[in-house]
């Protein structure tokens, strides 16, 4: 086991980072004030890792991991966790899958080995595969009853033309019916390997005990396999307005979402600048578009903006609920306000207020063991864990001139994707 050499950023990093000889990364932070420990295992095996014909495999595998291993029978993991008073769950995105366990520190030696074993040696039994596929299929079908989900998936397909981000994490029903247990075992044994994993332990456990427990629990991985090869190509920039309209039943108001492609996590400073612009435009009650379009002119029922930092082409969106008659005017006003951001520097008072909001939001989102484990694991999976502490520093360092440059570079009023949902 090798302790990573400290860098300037690591010198201020509150957790300890280790890499085992097999390539597994461990991040540990001891919090003496809490008797609870969160174990969060992150895997670079999200939907972007799937060959296109295996769409939905990563999310389906998340379900199947909990069906046990040769040593852990189906249902035994749930019994062990609940019997100890713990909680376990999982989530899958395009860039990752992660499995998290919250338990009393005294119970971690009795529970983490169970989680490690089902992660590393998932059996994927055929009868459970067929049974759980019905659960996933119902999840896909029910998602089409959610207009916001339908609209977001349509937007992704409108915006991303070649990148896997265009695909639904849930997969497609037709392709899911073609998946086999052997294909899933292949996907699992390809990606659930030590160099693709980060184990984060935060809470009331000392470092020596934490490292020893991880060493014991994550000692043996499955024999490697090889999925069908696929490459991820960079998404080309938009060169025009990509417009899309859908008519949906059971919605009373129209929905408008405008989206822009931006940098991936490799350019964190620009990403955080876009976070600032998101709050300035429609990320708070006092933001520009909320005040103008909702409070003053009452052209929308609600409006909000969001920046989603991703490993590759990140996503900036502005979304509104409104009457169909106001769609064209609202889109024009949004474009006009983007022009203003490019032409006029943000006043100091507005920029300082936005900095405070984002800085405090970061502080509030890193208060609990679960929040810390999530932040560390996320950043180490898509970039490096040290970058997780750079967020508040960059927020306070970006100038109005830099923010203006970022607005000009990424938020063009002439090049964006727009998806509109209208009532039938």
C-alpha positions in Angstrom: 0.0 0.0 0.0 1.3 3.4 -1.0 0.4 6.8 0.6 -0.1 9.3 -2.2 2.5 12.1 -2.2 1.0 15.4 -1.0 0.5 18.3 -3.3 -0.3 21.9 -2.5 -4.0 21.1 -2.7 -3.6 17.9 -0.7 -1.9 19.7 2.1 -5.2 21.3 3.0 -7.3 18.2 2.2 -9.1 17.0 5.4 -9.2 13.3 4.5 -6.4 10.7 3.9 -6.0 9.1 0.5 -4.4 5.7 0.0 -4.0 3.4 -2.9 -3.6 -0.4 -2.4 -1.2 -2.4 -4.3 -4.1 -3.8 -6.5 -5.1 -0.3 -7.5 -8.0 0.3 -5.2 -8.3 3.8 -3.8 -9.3 4.4 -0.2 -10.4 7.8 1.2 -10.7 8.0 5.0 -11.7 10.8 7.3 -12.1 10.2 11.0 -14.9 12.2 12.6 -14.5 11.6 16.4 -17.8 13.4 17.3 -20.0 10.9 15.5 -20.6 7.2 16.3 -21.8 6.6 12.7 -19.7 5.5 9.7 -20.6 5.9 6.1 -19.0 3.5 3.6 -19.5 4.7 0.0 -18.1 2.6 -2.8 -17.8 4.3 -6.2 -17.3 2.4 -9.5 -16.4 3.9 -12.8 -19.1 1.8 -14.4 -22.0 4.1 -15.3 -24.1 4.1 -18.4 -21.3 5.7 -20.4 -19.3 2.5 -19.9 -21.9 0.4 -21.8 -21.6 -0.6 -25.4 -24.7 1.0 -27.1 -26.3 -2.4 -27.7 -26.0 -3.0 -23.9 -27.9 0.1 -23.0 -29.3 0.0 -19.4 -26.8 -2.7 -18.3 -25.1 -0.5 -15.6 -28.4 0.4 -13.9 -29.8 -3.2 -14.2 -26.5 -4.5 -12.6 -27.0 -2.1 -9.7 -30.2 -4.0 -8.9 -28.6 -7.4 -9.4 -25.6 -6.7 -7.1 -28.1 -6.9 -4.2 -29.1 -10.4 -5.2 -26.1 -11.9 -3.6 -22.8 -13.7 -4.2 -21.6 -17.3 -3.7 -21.1 -16.5 0.0 -24.1 -14.2 0.5 -27.5 -15.7 -0.4 -30.3 -13.6 -1.9 -31.8 -11.5 0.9 -29.0 -12.2 3.3 -27.3 -8.8 2.7 -30.6 -7.0 3.5 -31.1 -9.0 6.6 -27.5 -8.3 7.8 -27.8 -4.6 7.3 -31.2 -4.2 8.8 -30.5 -6.5 11.7 -27.6 -4.2 12.7 -29.7 -1.1 12.4 -28.0 0.1 9.2 -29.2 1.5 5.9 -27.9 0.6 2.4 -28.7 1.8 -1.1 -27.2 2.5 -4.5 -27.5 4.9 -7.5 -26.3 4.8 -11.1 -25.5 7.8 -13.4 -23.7 8.1 -16.7 -20.3 8.5 -15.1 -20.6 6.1 -12.1 -22.4 3.6 -10.0 -22.1 3.8 -6.2 -23.2 1.7 -3.3 -23.5 3.2 0.2 -23.9 1.9 3.7 -24.6 3.9 6.9 -24.2 2.1 10.1 -22.9 2.4 13.7 -19.1 2.3 13.8 -19.2 -0.8 16.0 -21.2 -2.6 13.3 -19.0 -1.8 10.3 -16.8 -4.9 10.7 -20.0 -7.0 10.5 -21.6 -5.2 7.5 -18.9 -3.9 5.2 -17.7 -7.5 4.3 -21.2 -8.3 3.1 -21.3 -5.2 0.9 -17.8 -5.9 -0.5 -18.6 -9.5 -1.3 -21.7 -8.8 -3.3 -20.0 -6.0 -5.1 -16.9 -8.0 -6.0 -18.5 -11.4 -6.6 -22.1 -10.8 -7.7 -23.6 -14.1 -8.8 -26.3 -12.7 -11.1 -28.5 -15.9 -10.9 -30.7 -16.4 -13.9 -34.0 -16.7 -12.0 -33.4 -13.4 -10.1 -32.2 -11.8 -13.4 -35.6 -12.5 -15.0 -37.5 -11.5 -11.9 -35.6 -8.2 -11.5 -35.8 -7.4 -15.2 -39.6 -7.0 -14.7 -38.9 -4.5 -12.0 -36.6 -2.5 -14.2 -39.0 -2.6 -17.1 -41.8 -1.3 -14.9 -39.4 1.5 -13.8 -38.9 2.4 -17.4 -42.6 2.3 -18.2 -43.6 4.4 -15.2 -41.0 7.0 -16.1 -42.9 7.9 -19.2 -45.8 9.1 -17.0 -43.5 11.8 -15.7 -43.5 14.8 -18.2 -40.3 16.2 -16.7 -38.4 12.9 -17.3 -39.8 12.7 -20.8 -38.8 16.3 -21.5 -35.3 15.8 -20.1 -34.6 12.7 -22.1 -35.9 14.4 -25.3 -33.6 17.3 -24.5 -30.5 15.0 -24.1 -31.2 13.4 -27.4 -31.7 16.9 -28.9 -28.4 18.2 -27.5 -26.1 15.2 -27.5 -25.7 13.6 -30.9 -22.9 11.1 -30.4 -22.0 11.0 -26.7 -23.6 8.3 -24.5 -25.1 11.1 -22.4 -27.9 11.1 -25.0 -29.1 7.7 -23.7 -31.4 7.1 -20.8 -29.6 5.6 -17.8 -32.6 3.2 -17.4 -32.0 1.8 -20.9 -34.7 0.9 -23.5 -37.2 -1.8 -23.1 -36.5 -3.6 -26.4 -32.7 -3.8 -25.6 -33.3 -4.8 -22.0 -35.2 -7.8 -23.2 -32.2 -8.9 -25.2 -29.7 -8.7 -22.2 -28.6 -12.0 -20.8 -27.1 -12.9 -17.4 -23.8 -13.8 -19.1 -23.6 -10.4 -20.7 -24.1 -8.8 -17.3 -21.5 -11.0 -15.7 -19.1 -9.9 -18.4 -19.9 -6.2 -17.8 -19.5 -6.7 -14.0 -16.1 -8.5 -14.3 -14.8 -6.0 -16.8 -15.6 -2.9 -14.7 -15.9 -3.9 -11.1 -12.1 -4.1 -10.7 -9.9 -2.4 -8.2 -8.5 0.3 -10.4 -12.1 1.4 -11.2 -13.2 1.6 -7.5 -13.0 4.1 -4.7 -13.9 3.1 -1.2 -14.8 6.1 1.0 -15.1 5.7 4.8 -16.1 8.8 6.8 -17.2 8.8 10.4 -16.3 7.3 13.8 -13.6 4.9 12.8 -9.9 5.3 13.3 -7.6 5.2 10.3 -5.8 2.0 11.1 -9.0 0.1 11.7 -10.5 1.5 8.5 -7.6 0.5 6.2 -7.3 -2.9 7.8 -11.0 -3.6 7.3 -10.9 -2.5 3.6 -7.8 -4.5 3.0 -9.6 -7.6 4.3 -12.9 -7.0 2.7 -11.6 -6.0 -0.8 -8.8 -8.5 -1.1 -10.1 -10.7 -3.8 -11.8 -9.6 -7.1 -13.5 -11.6 -9.8 -11.5 -12.9 -12.7 -11.4 -10.2 -15.3 -13.5 -10.3 -18.4 -13.7 -8.0 -21.5 -16.9 -6.3 -22.7 -17.4 -5.5 -26.4 -15.1 -2.5 -27.1 -16.5 1.0 -27.6 -15.1 4.4 -27.8 -16.5 7.7 -26.4 -16.1 10.6 -28.9 -16.1 14.2 -27.9 -19.5 15.9 -28.5 -19.1 18.5 -31.2 -20.3 22.1 -30.4 -23.7 23.3 -31.5 -23.6 25.5 -34.6 -27.3 26.5 -34.6 -30.5 26.4 -32.5 -31.7 22.8 -32.2 -35.4 23.2 -31.8 -37.8 20.4 -30.7 -41.5 20.3 -29.7 -43.5 17.6 -28.1 -47.2 17.4 -27.3 -48.0 15.5 -24.1 -51.3 14.5 -22.4 -52.1 15.4 -18.8 -50.1 18.6 -18.6 -51.8 21.9 -18.1 -48.9 24.3 -18.8 -46.1 24.2 -21.4 -42.6 23.5 -20.4 -39.6 25.1 -22.0 -36.0 24.0 -21.5 -33.0 25.6 -23.1 -29.6 23.8 -22.9 -25.9 24.5 -23.6 -23.0 22.2 -23.8 -19.9 23.2 -21.7 -16.7 21.8 -20.4 -16.2 18.6 -18.6 -14.5 18.4 -15.2 -11.1 18.8 -16.7 -11.8 22.6 -16.7 -13.2 23.0 -13.2 -12.7 26.8 -13.1 -15.0 27.3 -16.1 -17.5 24.9 -14.6 -17.7 26.7 -11.4 -18.1 30.0 -13.3 -21.1 28.5 -15.0 -22.5 27.5 -11.6 -22.2 31.2 -10.7 -24.0 32.2 -13.9 -26.7 29.7 -13.2 -27.5 31.3 -9.8 -27.3 34.8 -11.3 -29.8 33.9 -14.1 -32.4 31.8 -12.3 -30.9 29.9 -9.4 -32.3 31.9 -6.5 -35.4 34.0 -5.5 -33.4 37.2 -6.2 -32.0 36.1 -9.6 -32.5 38.0 -12.7 -35.0 35.8 -14.6 -37.0 34.9 -11.6 -37.5 38.5 -10.7 -38.3 39.7 -14.2 -40.3 36.8 -15.7 -42.0 35.4 -12.6 -42.3 38.3 -10.1 -42.6 41.4 -12.3 -44.0 40.4 -15.7 -45.7 37.1 -14.5 -44.9 35.4 -17.8 -43.9 32.1 -16.1 -45.3 30.1 -13.3 -41.7 29.1 -12.4 -38.2 29.3 -13.8 -34.9 27.9 -12.7 -31.5 27.2 -14.1 -29.0 24.5 -13.3 -25.4 23.5 -14.1 -24.6 19.8 -14.0 -20.8 19.1 -13.8 -20.0 15.9 -15.6 -16.9 14.0 -16.6 -17.2 15.0 -20.2 -19.5 17.6 -21.8 -21.4 19.2 -18.9 -24.9 20.6 -19.1 -26.2 24.1 -18.5 -30.0 24.4 -18.6 -32.7 27.1 -18.1 -36.2 25.7 -17.6 -39.6 27.3 -17.2 -43.3 26.4 -16.7 -45.5 28.8 -18.6 -48.6 29.3 -20.7 -48.2 28.3 -24.4 -48.9 31.8 -25.6 -45.8 33.1 -23.7 -43.3 30.7 -25.1 -41.8 32.8 -27.9 -41.6 36.0 -25.7 -39.9 34.1 -22.8 -37.3 32.5 -25.1 -36.5 35.9 -26.5 -36.2 37.6 -23.1 -33.8 34.8 -22.0 -31.6 35.3 -25.0 -31.6 39.1 -24.5 -30.4 38.5 -20.9 -27.6 36.3 -22.1 -26.6 39.1 -24.5 -26.5 41.4 -21.4 -24.2 39.0 -19.5 -21.8 39.0 -22.5 -21.9 42.8 -22.9 -22.0 44.1 -19.3 -20.0 43.1 -16.3 -21.9 41.7 -13.3 -22.1 44.4 -10.6 -19.9 43.7 -7.5 -22.9 43.5 -5.2 -24.7 40.9 -7.3 -21.5 38.8 -7.7 -20.7 38.9 -4.0 -24.2 37.8 -3.1 -24.0 34.9 -5.5 -20.6 33.9 -4.2 -22.0 33.8 -0.6 -25.0 31.7 -1.7 -22.8 29.1 -3.4 -20.1 29.1 -0.7 -22.7 28.5 2.0 -24.5 25.9 -0.1 -21.1 24.1 -0.4 -20.6 24.3 3.4 -24.1 23.0 4.1 -23.6 20.1 1.7 -20.5 18.9 3.4 -21.7 18.7 7.0 -22.6 15.0 7.5 -20.5 11.9 7.0 -22.8 10.9 4.1 -22.4 14.2 2.4 -18.6 14.2 2.7 -18.4 10.6 1.5 -20.5 11.5 -1.5 -18.4 14.5 -2.5 -15.1 12.7 -2.1 -16.3 9.7 -4.1 -17.9 11.7 -6.8 -14.9 13.8 -7.5 -12.4 10.9 -7.3 -14.5 9.0 -9.8 -14.8 11.7 -12.5 -11.6 13.6 -11.7 -9.5 13.7 -8.5 -10.7 13.9 -4.9 -8.5 16.9 -4.2 -10.6 19.0 -6.6 -13.5 18.6 -4.2 -12.0 21.2 -1.9 -11.2 23.7 -4.7 -14.9 24.6 -5.2 -15.1 27.4 -2.5 -11.6 28.7 -3.4 -12.4 29.1 -7.0 -15.8 30.7 -6.3 -14.1 33.5 -4.4 -11.3 33.9 -6.9 -13.3 34.3 -10.1 -13.6 38.0 -11.2 -16.4 39.7 -13.1 -14.2 39.7 -16.2 -13.6 36.0 -16.0 -17.4 35.3 -15.5 -18.1 37.5 -18.6 -15.5 35.5 -20.6 -17.2 32.2 -19.5 -20.7 33.5 -20.5 -19.4 34.5 -23.9 -17.6 31.2 -24.5 -20.5 28.8 -23.4 -23.9 30.6 -23.3 -24.5 31.7 -26.8 -27.9 33.2 -27.6 -27.5 31.9 -31.1 -26.5 28.3 -30.5 -28.4 26.2 -28.0 -30.8 23.3 -27.9 -34.4 23.9 -26.9 -37.1 21.4 -26.0 -40.7 22.5 -25.6 -43.5 20.4 -24.2 -47.1 21.5 -25.0 -50.4 20.3 -23.7 -52.3 18.2 -26.2 
